[in-house]
């Protein structure tokens, strides 16, 4: 169980990104985090694994307090939390297989990982993850030779290398066209269904939320304005989330 309690984040200069946000995520759930750009979605996900330090509040996972964890404890916790980024976050000049192996940096000898020397069993696991996302034939290509959708699949494979118990997907399909967006979402759905991995995925489009999420939370100007099944996002709640002038398209 992931518990977020009264989470607030104030950036330098007094910018309020999150205000008193509380919710729970049971193990194995697919949770969509929705809202307009600037609503606090990315800040929320990055507070969960402490890529961003919360200002106030408490985050616990499996009973362990993430907000007070030491840096050493956070390294251990982050091993179990995969991250998928909107802009892929790959080393563009490196081979695809090398990018996937970065998911094992918290597990292997740091001196060897610096020079991209990984044990044979880890390399075999990386090839297996690439096969799982349909990119086995691309292992030795440079990452920047791939399409956007393929690069995001590399990002998913990298996250899977951690054997994660939870994946935080920060607007993973925002840079992709609708067909490729569904492709990436299906891979996240697959690891949620087959591996039992908890998925928190920030999204813009309601059609994706209805298709893939078990539950949704919505942020507006850093405040939690909705929590429940996607089917309960009626016209009134839609306007609470997206504003009075927004038009519902999905």
PyMOL commands that set and color helices and strands:
alter all, ss='L'
color gray80, all
select helices_A, chain A and resi 41-48+71-78+96-104+110-114+120-132+136-138+143-145+148-160+178-195+206-212+230-232+235-242
alter helices_A, ss='H'
color red, helices_A
select strands_A, chain A and resi 2-11+15-25+30-34+56-61+64-65+81-84+166-169+198-203+215-220+223-228
alter strands_A, ss='S'
color yellow, strands_A
deselect
rebuild
show_as cartoon
